[in-house]
Amino acid sequence: MGSLLSLPVVISALELGFIYALVALALFVSYSILKIADLSTDGCFTLGCAVGAQVAIMGHPILALPASMLAGVGSGFIMALLQTKMGVEPILAGIIVNTGLYTVNLAAMGFSSNLSIFKAETVYTLFQDALGNTWYRLVISIVIVAVVCVLLAWFLGTRLGLSIRATGDNTDMVKTSSINPAFTVTVGLCLSGSLTALSGCLIGQYQKMCDINLGTGMVTIALASLIIGETLIGKGSIKRHIAGVILGSCLYRFAMAIALRLHVPAECLKLVSAVIVAVAIAAPYLKQRVAFQKRKMAAMSARRGGKSC
């Protein structure tokens, strides 16, 4: 195990875990809170990467972060518009937006399938000298994610945030409380899109490149992180949920790092992701079944003991 999780592997897994945790947080808002399956996540992730890369190439790596978030807000707004104003089902709306984003992403990348930013400054290289060559990317990722988590926890505790949470729990009740569910859904999906795009921007600056297929399977990765966190930490307060999402994202990256160290072929990593998601989803049910079988066996043993007496 020591050879599987050497210090460079641990650092790399944590760096990616914190960056991808932003996508998991986005899915937490859309899927766990609003109960909306946002299938536009893949395209929105690439959108954030493309916009962030272009702004970084122009010499503004820090400005790339809010620019990518604004692009994600636009994606979330279109997603919400299709649902609230045009009556499109959430799953179909996600497919439509994701399909349209493919062309938008190509346009943002100058109609090229990939975009290199190796010669440009990034939010990571700006602080490399100050933080050292080993820890600078991890420290910056932690700081950005920590700020996002604090702001997200605060926002979900405000009146608007509570309205968004109530919309996911009971839309009819929200309507009777003079709250416009279309507005809360729109705000929630815009928030989700901004977090997804921010993650894409960071991963682009982390890898110093953007690829049109970079976001493929991002829903699966985020879902795995979200469910792993909920399984291990359980449900509770918003802060506990957020901590679970970050923990789940880091554990997911550790699992993928171990798979790579075990020489699992790169083309099989999507299958590994699917297996992790399936195990994470099934874990609570299997845990309940095991507990039920234990109680059943204990009851049968007690019954046999009573008959023997």
N, C-alpha and C positions, 0 to 999 in steps of 0.2 A: 504493500500500500504506500510505503514511503516513496518508492520509485515512481508510482503512479501519480502521486500528488507532491511533486517537488515544488520548491518555492516559486519558480517562474510559472508553473502550471496553476498554482493557487492564485497568484496575483492576476494572471490573465483571466481565470474563471471569475474572480471577483469583479474585475473591470467590466467584463461583458455582462455579468449578472446585474450589476447596478445600472448599466445602460439599458439593457432589455427590460429591467424592472419598470421603466417608464411606460412601455407598451402594456405590461401587465396591469399597471395602475389605470391606464386608459380602458382596458377591458373590464377592470373592476367598476369603473364608472358606468360604462355602457351595458355590460352584461349582468353584473351583480346588483347594481343599484337600479338602473332603468329597465332591466330585463329585456334588453334589445341585443340580438345577435348581430354585431357590426362586422360584416364580411368585407368592408372596405378597408380594413386595417392593413392588408398587404400593400395596396396601392398608396395609401396615405403614408406609410412608412417610407416607401421609395420617394414619394413627393417631398417629404421633409429632408431626405438625404440629398435629392437633386437641388432643391432650392438652397439648402445650406452650403452645398459644394460650390454653387455658382457665386454666392455672396462671399464665401471664403476666398475664391479665386480673385475676386475684385479687391481683396485686401481687407476684408472686414469679418474676421472669424467670429468675434463675439456678437456682432450684429446678425450673424447667420442664425443664431439661436432664436431670437424673437421673429426673424423673417420666416423661418421654417414653421414656427408655431402659428403664425398668421396664415400660412398656406394650409396647415392642418385644420385651422378654424374654418377656412373656406370649404374644405372637404366635408367636415362635419355638418356645416350649414346645408350643403346640397343634400346630404344624406337625410337630414331632418326635414328639409323642404319636401322631398319626395314622400316621406311618411305622413307628415302632418297636413300638407296642403293638397297633395295629389292622391292620397289614399293608397300608396304603394306599400305592400307588406315589407317589414324590416329586412327580411332575408333577401327579397328581390331588390330592394333599394340598395343594399350593400353590394350585390352582384353588379347592378347597373353602374354605381359609382366606381367600383373597382375596375370595371371594364373601361369606363371613360378615362380614368386616371392613367391608364397605360399610355394613351396618346399624350395626355397632359405632361406626364413625366418625361416622355421622349422629347417633347417641346422644351421643357425646362432644362434638359441636358443637351440642347442644340441638335436634336434629332440624331443623337448618337447613342448606342447601346451602353456605353460606359463613359465615365468622366474621371480623369485623374486630377488629384489636387496635391500631388507629391511636392510640387514646387511652391505651394502656397502655405502660409502660416495657418495654424489651426488653434483652437482654444486650448489644446493640449501643449503644443510646442511653445506657446507664449509664456508658459510658466515652467517649462522644463528645467531651465537653469536654476530657478529659485527652489524647486522641490526635489531636484535630483533625478537621475535617469531611471531609477528603479521604481519609484513610487508615484511619480507625477501624474500619470494617467489615472491611477486608482484614486488618489486624493481628489483630483478635479471631478471625477465621476461621482464620488461620495458627496462632495460639497453640492454639486448641482442637484443630485437626487434628494439630498436632505432638504434643500430649500424648497424643492417642488413638493415634497411630502408635508412639510410644515404648512405651506400655503394651501395645499389640497385639504388637509385636516381642518384648517381654519375655515376655508370656504364651505365645506360640507356641514359645518356647524352654524353657519349664518342662516338667515331666514330663507334666502334663495336656495341655499344648499339643502336645507331641511325640506323645502318644497320639492326639489328634485328627488330626494330620497323617498318622499311620500308618493310621488308620481309613480315610481317603480313598484311601490307596495300596493297601492290601490288608486287607480286612475279615477274611478267614479267618486271616491271620497274627496279627492283633490278638486274635482269639478264643483262639488257642493260647497267647498270651502272658498269659492271665488278665486281659485288659482287656475290660470290657463295652462293646461297640460302641454299644449303645443309649444308654448314658450319654454317651459322647463325642460322638455325633451330636446328642444333646439340648443339650449344652453349646455345641457349635459353632453350632447353629441359633439358640440363645438369644443368643449373642454377635453373630451376624449380624443378628438382628432388632433388637438394641439399637443397633447402628451405623446401621441404616437409619432407625430412629425418631429418633435424634439428628439425623441429617441433615434429616429432615422438620421437626423442631422448629426448627432453625436457619434453614431456608428460610422458615418461617412468620414468625419474628421478623425476618428480613431483609426480607421483603416486607410485613410487618405485616398479614397476612391469611392465612386458611386457606380452601381450597375443597375440596369433596368429590372433585373430579376432579384434584386437584393431583398425585397420584401416578401418573396414567395414563402409561404408556410409560417408567416409571422403570427397568424391567428392561433396556430397550433402551439407555438412556443409560448405565447402569452397565456393561453388557456392552461397549458401545463404548469406554468409558474403560479398562476392564480389558484389552481386546484391543489397543488402541492402545499402552498402556504395555508389554505383553508383547512386542509386535512391535518397538518401538523399543529397549527396554532388554534384552530377552531374559530367559531364565530363569536363576535363580541362588539366592542366599541370600534369606531372608525380607525382610531390609532392602532388598535390591535389588527384590524384588517390590513392596513397599510404595511405594518411590520411583517405580517404574514406574506404579503405579496413580494416584498423585497427578499425575504428569506427563501421563498419558493423559487424566485428567479435565480438566486445564487446557487441553490441546490441543483436546479436544472442544469446550469452551466457546468457545475462540478460533474454531474452525470455524463454530460456530453464530452467533457474533457477526459474523463476516465475511458469513455468509449473510444476516443481518438488514441489514447495511450495504449489501448488494447488492440490497436491496429484494425479497428472496424473500418471497412471501406467507406469513403466519403459518400458514395451513392446510396449507402444504407443508413445514413444518419437520419433521413426523414422517417424511415421505419422505426428507428430507435426513439425518435420524438413521439411517434404515434403510440408506441408501446408504453412510454412513460406517461402519456396522457391517459391511456386506458387504465393503467395500474392506479394512477392517482384518483381517477374518477371512481373506480371500483373499490378502492381501499375502504371508505366508510361503510359501504354495503357489506363487504366481506368481513369487516370488523364486527358489525352487528350480527351477521350470521354465525360467526365463531362464538360470540357471547351467548347467542341463543342456544347453540348446540351444547355449550358448557352448562347452561342452566337446565337444559333438557336432560343431559346425562346425570346431573346432580339430583334432579327430581326423580329420575328412574332408580338411581342408587338408593335414595331415601325410601322410595316405595318398596324396593326389595328388602331393605333392612327392616321395615315395619312388618312385612309379611313373615320374615324369618322369626321375629319375636313372637 
